[in-house]
Amino acid sequence: MEISDLEFSLVETRRVDTQQPVRSVLVRLTTDSGMEGWGEAAIGWRAGELAARRDALLPLLAGRNVFDIEELHAESLGSAPLRCALEMACWDLAGRATGQPLYHLFGGGYRRRIPLAVRLFGDTPERTARVARELADQGFHCQIVTACGKVQDDLQALRAVGEAVGDRAELRLDGAGLYDGETAAELCAEIESKCGGLQCLLDPLDSRELYSVAALGRQTRVPLAVWRAIGAPGDVLAVVRSGAARFVVLDLGKVGGMVPARNCTAVAAAGDVSALLCGEPSLGIATAAMLQLAASTPALSGSNECAYHQLHDDVLVEPLEIVDGMMAVPQGPGLGIEVDRAKVERYRVT
């Protein structure tokens, strides 16, 4: 089953909160038999350049067997998000060709529902706490507070959210790379004394050097997590060797696809480091890929960050199901979803 055609679409939909709309590049691969597979990634392309991108890439893909995914990764096909979207479309085709959801091709269904972590938004601690309470009421039992870079303000937000949700939700704080070493150590000391029970502190330092994260880890009992420095399995190995963090967070777009993410997870598991998934806000296709991966990978047992619940609409024929803060794994072949071409046209950026 060989690739015969490639199509790019730049699409955008609104979110129900006040944040920026979700914009994604959709990839549609077609085979010589007429079968199609879909991928998605956040790629910073403009609508006017899609045709030229397609013309440059199609000669490298045409005639390639969709099952030769490792070979695809060996080629210089562009950025990690682009490789991710192309790989996703190939996997979708592979699953459709075999009539199986991807988790069957990845080793079988270890779980049918995937717990989600949701990111909180609000311009004051009170508003953030109100959102947290509403999400806890909906069953979202892992919530992420994004730091502003000021210790007392971030502690105030954490305390407000903690009081709002009680023991109904685990909390993470995303430091967003805003703190220097001394201030991060101060933040950790304050968290230990005033905000106990934090699941992890993600990327607190304004440096991606793992030795700096490891040095901070030796000064605190707050579990640390690394996300922005993870772009390949070798980065996970560096976290394991340095003892920098107890968690690594894997973004399919940053690592280049599901195969690299599985490899990252294997390294983390071997090094006794917990792996979690996250990603750019998705219009449904990339979310389905994340679900298929989490369903088949026992080590991905934690709550994986997802913003699907914040979409005004997606590009799927049937929406993904969220019940009690968990998302059902699609059971159809490939990614398990069907793309609505009418929605793609409706939300296309021209």
Summary of the structure (lengths in Angstrom):
residues: 350
radius of gyration: 20.3
end to end distance: 32.0
largest distance: 62.8
contacts: 1261
relative contact order: 0.16
helix: 41%
strand: 23%
